[in-house]
Amino acid sequence: MDIQQTALPGIGLKHEFDTHSGRHIAVISHRSGRRDLIVYDRNDPDRACEAIALNDDEADALVELLGAPRIVQRLNDLHREIEGLVSLQLPIPAGSPYAGRTLGEARIRTRTGASVVAVVRRGQVQTSPGPDYRFEAGDVVVVVGDEENTSEVSDILTDG
C-alpha cells in the first residue's frame, strides 16, 4: 500500500492512501496532538465528505482495534509461509526485572537470537523498538524466532 506523507506547515503532517475499494482516506496529525480522520468524496478527490476529529483516547482505541490485531495477523500469515517461525506475545509482569529497563539492557537478540518486532502499550503499537525503548509493567512484547529462542525470551522477561 502506498501511503503519502505531506508536511502541513504550521499544522502538522498528513498521511493519505487509497483503499482497495477506491476510497481516499487521510489522517492529519496536528502539532497539538489532535488527529483528524478524513474520508474524501469518491467523485471529487479534493472534497472531504467526512472529517472526524479524534481525541487521544479515541485515537488510542482506533489504533488498538486496527493496529495490534493486524500485526499479529501478519505474523500468523508468516508462520504459514515459513516453517519453524514462531511469534509470541509476552507480557512484562509487574515483578519483571526488566520493567523500567531498556530493550538494550535485556540483550534479547544477543542472548537468544530472537527478535523483538513490536511492543504494545495501552493499545499503542510501537513497531521495531530500538535499544533505548524502556519497558513498563503491562507492556506486551511481540517476539519472533524459533520455538526454543522465543521461549528463552519469555524466561528472560519473567525471571531475568
Contacts in CASP RR format, 6 or more apart in sequence:
PFRMAT RR
TARGET T0000
AUTHOR 0000-0000-0000
METHOD contacts of the structure
MODEL  1
MDIQQTALPGIGLKHEFDTHSGRHIAVISHRSGRRDLIVYDRNDPDRACE
AIALNDDEADALVELLGAPRIVQRLNDLHREIEGLVSLQLPIPAGSPYAG
RTLGEARIRTRTGASVVAVVRRGQVQTSPGPDYRFEAGDVVVVVGDEENT
SEVSDILTDG
1 17 0 8 1.000
2 17 0 8 1.000
2 18 0 8 1.000
3 15 0 8 1.000
3 16 0 8 1.000
3 17 0 8 1.000
4 15 0 8 1.000
4 16 0 8 1.000
4 17 0 8 1.000
5 13 0 8 1.000
5 14 0 8 1.000
5 15 0 8 1.000
6 13 0 8 1.000
6 14 0 8 1.000
6 15 0 8 1.000
6 16 0 8 1.000
7 13 0 8 1.000
8 14 0 8 1.000
8 28 0 8 1.000
10 31 0 8 1.000
11 28 0 8 1.000
11 30 0 8 1.000
11 31 0 8 1.000
12 28 0 8 1.000
12 29 0 8 1.000
12 30 0 8 1.000
12 31 0 8 1.000
13 28 0 8 1.000
13 29 0 8 1.000
14 26 0 8 1.000
14 27 0 8 1.000
14 28 0 8 1.000
14 29 0 8 1.000
15 26 0 8 1.000
15 27 0 8 1.000
15 29 0 8 1.000
16 24 0 8 1.000
16 25 0 8 1.000
16 26 0 8 1.000
16 27 0 8 1.000
16 38 0 8 1.000
17 24 0 8 1.000
17 25 0 8 1.000
17 26 0 8 1.000
18 24 0 8 1.000
18 25 0 8 1.000
19 25 0 8 1.000
22 42 0 8 1.000
23 39 0 8 1.000
23 40 0 8 1.000
23 42 0 8 1.000
24 39 0 8 1.000
24 40 0 8 1.000
24 45 0 8 1.000
25 37 0 8 1.000
25 38 0 8 1.000
25 39 0 8 1.000
25 40 0 8 1.000
26 37 0 8 1.000
26 38 0 8 1.000
26 40 0 8 1.000
27 35 0 8 1.000
27 36 0 8 1.000
27 37 0 8 1.000
27 38 0 8 1.000
28 35 0 8 1.000
28 36 0 8 1.000
28 38 0 8 1.000
29 35 0 8 1.000
30 36 0 8 1.000
33 56 0 8 1.000
34 53 0 8 1.000
34 54 0 8 1.000
34 55 0 8 1.000
35 53 0 8 1.000
35 54 0 8 1.000
35 59 0 8 1.000
36 51 0 8 1.000
36 52 0 8 1.000
36 53 0 8 1.000
36 54 0 8 1.000
37 50 0 8 1.000
37 51 0 8 1.000
37 52 0 8 1.000
37 54 0 8 1.000
37 62 0 8 1.000
38 48 0 8 1.000
38 50 0 8 1.000
38 51 0 8 1.000
38 52 0 8 1.000
39 48 0 8 1.000
39 49 0 8 1.000
39 50 0 8 1.000
39 51 0 8 1.000
40 46 0 8 1.000
40 47 0 8 1.000
40 48 0 8 1.000
40 49 0 8 1.000
41 47 0 8 1.000
41 48 0 8 1.000
41 49 0 8 1.000
54 62 0 8 1.000
60 122 0 8 1.000
60 123 0 8 1.000
60 124 0 8 1.000
63 123 0 8 1.000
63 124 0 8 1.000
63 125 0 8 1.000
64 123 0 8 1.000
64 124 0 8 1.000
67 125 0 8 1.000
68 120 0 8 1.000
68 123 0 8 1.000
68 125 0 8 1.000
71 117 0 8 1.000
71 118 0 8 1.000
71 125 0 8 1.000
71 127 0 8 1.000
71 142 0 8 1.000
72 87 0 8 1.000
72 89 0 8 1.000
72 142 0 8 1.000
75 87 0 8 1.000
75 117 0 8 1.000
75 142 0 8 1.000
75 144 0 8 1.000
76 87 0 8 1.000
78 85 0 8 1.000
78 87 0 8 1.000
78 144 0 8 1.000
79 85 0 8 1.000
79 86 0 8 1.000
79 87 0 8 1.000
84 146 0 8 1.000
84 147 0 8 1.000
85 144 0 8 1.000
85 145 0 8 1.000
85 146 0 8 1.000
86 144 0 8 1.000
86 145 0 8 1.000
86 146 0 8 1.000
86 147 0 8 1.000
86 150 0 8 1.000
87 117 0 8 1.000
87 142 0 8 1.000
87 143 0 8 1.000
87 144 0 8 1.000
87 145 0 8 1.000
87 150 0 8 1.000
88 142 0 8 1.000
88 143 0 8 1.000
88 150 0 8 1.000
88 151 0 8 1.000
88 153 0 8 1.000
88 154 0 8 1.000
89 120 0 8 1.000
89 140 0 8 1.000
89 141 0 8 1.000
89 142 0 8 1.000
90 140 0 8 1.000
90 141 0 8 1.000
90 142 0 8 1.000
90 143 0 8 1.000
90 153 0 8 1.000
90 154 0 8 1.000
90 157 0 8 1.000
91 138 0 8 1.000
91 139 0 8 1.000
91 140 0 8 1.000
91 141 0 8 1.000
91 157 0 8 1.000
92 98 0 8 1.000
92 99 0 8 1.000
92 135 0 8 1.000
92 136 0 8 1.000
92 137 0 8 1.000
92 138 0 8 1.000
92 139 0 8 1.000
92 140 0 8 1.000
92 141 0 8 1.000
92 157 0 8 1.000
93 99 0 8 1.000
93 137 0 8 1.000
93 138 0 8 1.000
93 157 0 8 1.000
93 158 0 8 1.000
94 137 0 8 1.000
94 138 0 8 1.000
95 137 0 8 1.000
96 135 0 8 1.000
96 137 0 8 1.000
96 157 0 8 1.000
96 158 0 8 1.000
96 160 0 8 1.000
97 159 0 8 1.000
97 160 0 8 1.000
98 105 0 8 1.000
98 106 0 8 1.000
98 135 0 8 1.000
98 156 0 8 1.000
98 157 0 8 1.000
98 160 0 8 1.000
99 135 0 8 1.000
99 136 0 8 1.000
99 137 0 8 1.000
99 138 0 8 1.000
100 134 0 8 1.000
100 135 0 8 1.000
100 136 0 8 1.000
100 137 0 8 1.000
101 134 0 8 1.000
101 135 0 8 1.000
102 131 0 8 1.000
102 132 0 8 1.000
102 133 0 8 1.000
102 134 0 8 1.000
102 135 0 8 1.000
103 116 0 8 1.000
103 129 0 8 1.000
103 130 0 8 1.000
103 131 0 8 1.000
103 132 0 8 1.000
103 133 0 8 1.000
103 134 0 8 1.000
103 135 0 8 1.000
104 130 0 8 1.000
104 131 0 8 1.000
104 132 0 8 1.000
104 133 0 8 1.000
106 135 0 8 1.000
106 156 0 8 1.000
106 157 0 8 1.000
108 114 0 8 1.000
108 115 0 8 1.000
108 116 0 8 1.000
108 143 0 8 1.000
108 153 0 8 1.000
108 156 0 8 1.000
109 115 0 8 1.000
109 116 0 8 1.000
111 152 0 8 1.000
111 156 0 8 1.000
112 149 0 8 1.000
112 150 0 8 1.000
112 152 0 8 1.000
112 153 0 8 1.000
112 156 0 8 1.000
113 145 0 8 1.000
113 149 0 8 1.000
114 143 0 8 1.000
114 144 0 8 1.000
114 145 0 8 1.000
114 146 0 8 1.000
114 149 0 8 1.000
114 150 0 8 1.000
114 152 0 8 1.000
114 153 0 8 1.000
115 143 0 8 1.000
115 144 0 8 1.000
115 145 0 8 1.000
116 129 0 8 1.000
116 141 0 8 1.000
116 142 0 8 1.000
116 143 0 8 1.000
116 153 0 8 1.000
117 127 0 8 1.000
117 128 0 8 1.000
117 142 0 8 1.000
117 143 0 8 1.000
117 144 0 8 1.000
118 125 0 8 1.000
118 126 0 8 1.000
118 127 0 8 1.000
118 128 0 8 1.000
118 129 0 8 1.000
118 141 0 8 1.000
118 142 0 8 1.000
119 125 0 8 1.000
119 126 0 8 1.000
119 129 0 8 1.000
119 133 0 8 1.000
119 135 0 8 1.000
119 139 0 8 1.000
119 140 0 8 1.000
119 141 0 8 1.000
119 142 0 8 1.000
120 126 0 8 1.000
120 139 0 8 1.000
120 140 0 8 1.000
120 142 0 8 1.000
121 136 0 8 1.000
121 138 0 8 1.000
121 139 0 8 1.000
121 140 0 8 1.000
126 133 0 8 1.000
135 141 0 8 1.000
135 157 0 8 1.000
141 153 0 8 1.000
141 157 0 8 1.000
143 150 0 8 1.000
143 153 0 8 1.000
144 150 0 8 1.000
END
